[in-house]
Amino acid sequence: MKRSILTLLIPGLLAANAQAQTSAPVSGKITYEGMRQIDFSQMRRVINGQEVRPGDASDAPEGAPEVVNFTQKLVFAGPMAKEERDRPQNMMFRRNMGDGGAAGQNGPGGGGNGSRPWRGGNGQRMTPPFEQTTFLDLANRQRIDVMTVKKDSVTSQTYRTERPLPAVTDWKEDSKTKKIAGYVCHKATATHRKMPYTIWYTTDLPITYSPVADLTPPKGVVLLIESDTESYKATNVSMEAIAEASVQPPKDAKTVTSEEMDQIRRKGMADMRQRMMQNMPMPRN
């Protein structure tokens, strides 16, 4: 009788253990090495306190790099994730009037998203008075942008805005496959900002993600994405324990619209440009 009971219990325990392992939340990190070509024709510059846009790439500051390299990580736990970059966004530089009298913003239009600002000659690298972090609700395909604005050395205000991840309209599958970071990837092509991109993605990971949000596959994780002006390549995929709290947006953040967030960001950059001009030495006669 006891042997029969044990025979019945063991399969049940094994099944329960297998179910617990299957239902356990997944977590880990994906590391990408990124490259972006700087479009100097879109880089904002400040001359005598006025923001202007160069007419073409020939106006680029002397010695400025044409390409920037950076590292981006996706840290995920359960249905949430957070993007981490090795350099902050919206870095700025300034130069003395004798060196051209211009300050430039390395923002979204000029190689932002973690890109390195140019710094040469008597240039000075400056950090904007706010920090930005991107969180992702993977289950609901939502992007959550969080920005903390420094009011002074001790006080700050945190804002958040949410928006759905865009859907690709011209996604085309290809029959080719190859291994990237140890995973079999499928090829696809799509258009982003009027440029053709080649995408390699795997369905062997339990989440859906792309380092370029507009080029997220219906299902799967992009491990390599390339165009003529930028690329992201996964160099390491690590399934490891990640605290779910570390990928959750702050609870005290004030919810605002995307337009309000842009206004707050522009005001912060304008305030910093004003301080740059006030601290800039006067040209010598």
N, C-alpha and C positions, 0 to 999 in steps of 0.2 A: 504494500500500500504506500509506504514512504517513498519507494523508488518511483512509483507512478506519479506521485505528487511532484518530485524533483524533475522528472521528465517533462511535466507540463510547465513548471516554473521557468526552467532554463531558456526555452525558446521565447517565452514571454519577456524575460529580462533582456535578452539579446535584441529583440524587436524594439523594446522601449528605448534601449541605449542607442540603437541605430537611428530611431526617430528623433531623439534628443540631439544627436550630432547633426542630422540633416537640418533641423529647425534652428540650430544655433546661429546667431547673427554672424555674418562674414565681415572681416575687416582686414585692412592691409594698406600698403603704399605702392604707388606707381611713380617712378622717377623718369622724367623726360628731359632730354637735352634739346634746347630750342635755339633757333637761329632766325633773325629777322633783318631784312634789308631796310635801312633807314631811308624814308622818303623825305628828303630835305625840302621838297616843294610844298609839303604839308606841315612842316615844323613851324610852330608859332614862335615869333621873336618879338622882343620889346626894344624899341629904339626911342630914347628920350621920353620914356614913360608911356609910349603908345605901342599897342600890340599890332604887329603887321605880319603878313605872310610873304615869304620870298616868292618871287615870280616863277622861279624854276630852280632846279638842283644846282645850278652854277652859283647860287648865292650861299651855298653851304660854307660854314666857317672853315678856315684853313686848318688842316690837320684833323678834321672830324672823321671818325670811322664811318665806313659805308655799311658795315654789317655789325650787329651786336649778337652776342651769344649769352644764353642764360639757362638756368635750371628751373624746372617747374615740377612740383610734386602734387599728386592727388592722394590725400589721406582719407580713407573711408572706413566707416563702421556702421553696420546695419543699413538703414535707408538714407543716411546722411553722409556728406563728404565735405572736404575743405581743400581749396587750392592754396599751395604755398609756393612762393617765388623767392629766389635768392637775391632779388633786388626790388625795392619798392617801386610803385608806379609814380608817374608824374614828377620825376626828378627834373630839376631845372639847373641851368648854369648861367653865370653872368660873366661878362668880360669888362675890363676897364674901358673907358671911352677911347683911350689911345689905341686899344686893340680892336676897335670896331664899334664899341658902344652898344653892344646888343646882348640881350639876355634871351635865351631860348628855352622853350618848354618841351620836354621829351614826353609828351602825353600820348593818348590813344592814336592820334593821327600821325605821330612821328616816331614810332618804335617804342611805345609804352608797353604795358603788360609785362613789366619786369625788366625792360631793356636798360642798358647802361647809358647815362647821359655823357655827352662829349665834355671833355675837360682838357683844355690846352692853354698854353701861354700863361697869362695871368688870370685865367678863368677860375671861378669859384663854384664848387658844387653845393647846391642848396636842396634841403629836403622840405617839401610842403608841410603846412601845419595840420596835416591830417593823415590817417592811415586807412588803407582800404583792404578788405578781405572778402573773398568770394566763397560762399557756402553753397552747397547743392543739395536739394531734396531729390534724391535719385528716384525714389518711388513715384513721386508726382511730377517729375521732370520740371522742377522749378529752380531758378537761380535766385540766390539771396545775396545781395551786395550790402556789405556793412562798412560804414565809414565813421571813424572816430575823429572828431575835430578838436584840436587843442585850443582851448580858450586862453589859458595861461599855463604857467609851469606846474600847476597842481589840479586844475579843473579841466574837464572835457565833456563833450556831448557826443553820444553815439546814435547814429541813424541807420535804418535799414530799409531796403526796398526790394520787392519781390516781382519777378516776371517769369512767364513760362519760357522754357527753352524753345527756340525756333525749330521748325521742322524743315528739313531739306526738301526742296521742290524738284530737283533734277538728279536725284541719287540714281546712279546706274551701277549695277553689279557687274563684276567681271569673273570669269572662271578661274583666274590665276590665284595661286596660293603660295605663301612662303612663311618661314618661321622667323619670328621676331621675339627676342627676350624669352625664348623657349616655348612660345605659343604659336600654333598654326593660325595664320591670318589670311583673310579673304580680301581681294582687291575690289575697290569701288572708285568711282570718279564723281565729282560734283563741282558746282560753281559757287564761289564765295567772293563777294565784292567784285564781281565781273571777271574773276580770274579762275582758271581751271585748277583743281586740286586732285591729287591722287591720294587715296585713303586706304590703309591696311588695318583691318580690325579683326579681333578674335571674339568668338562666342563661347570660349572656354572659361571665361571669368564670370562671376555671378552678378555683375553690375553692367550698366550701360553708361558710357562716358566718352567724351572727346575733348582734348585740350583746346580745340576750336569749337565753341559751343554750337555755332551755326552748322557744323558738319558732324553732328551726332548721328550714328546709325540707328535704325529702328530697334536693333538689339545688338549689344556687344560693346567692346571697348576698343577704341582706336589706339594702336600702338605705334603707328607711323603715319604722318601726314605731311605732304610736300606740295609746294608750289614754286614759282620762279622767285618769290620774294620771302618766303618763310618756310620753316619746317619744324616738326616735333618728332623726336624718336625716343621710344621707351628704352631705357638702358637697364632698368631693373624693376621687376615685379615681385613684391614680397607679401605673402599672406601671413600676417602677424596680428597679435592682440593690440587693438587700439581702443582707448577709452571713448565711449560714445559721447561723453560730455565734451571732449576736446574738439569734436567736429560739429557742435551745436552753436548756432549764432547766439550772441549775448541776449539774455532775457530783458535787460533794461534798455535795449535799443528802441528808439522812437521810430515808428513806421511812417514813412513819407512816400510820396509818389516818385517815379523816375525823374520827372521834370523838376520836382523840388530838390532831389538829390543833386541833379546837375547844377542847379542854381547855387546850392551850398558849396559845391566843389569849385565852381567858377569864382565865387566870392573869395574863397580861401586862396586860390591862385592869384587873384587880383590883389589881395592884401599883401601877399608875399612879394609880388612884383613891385608894389609900391615901396615896401621896405628895402628891396634891393636897390631901387633908384635912389632912395634917401641915403643909403650907405655908400653909394658909388662915388668915388673921388671925382672932383671937377677936373676937366681937361686943362692941361698947362698951355699957356700961350707961347 
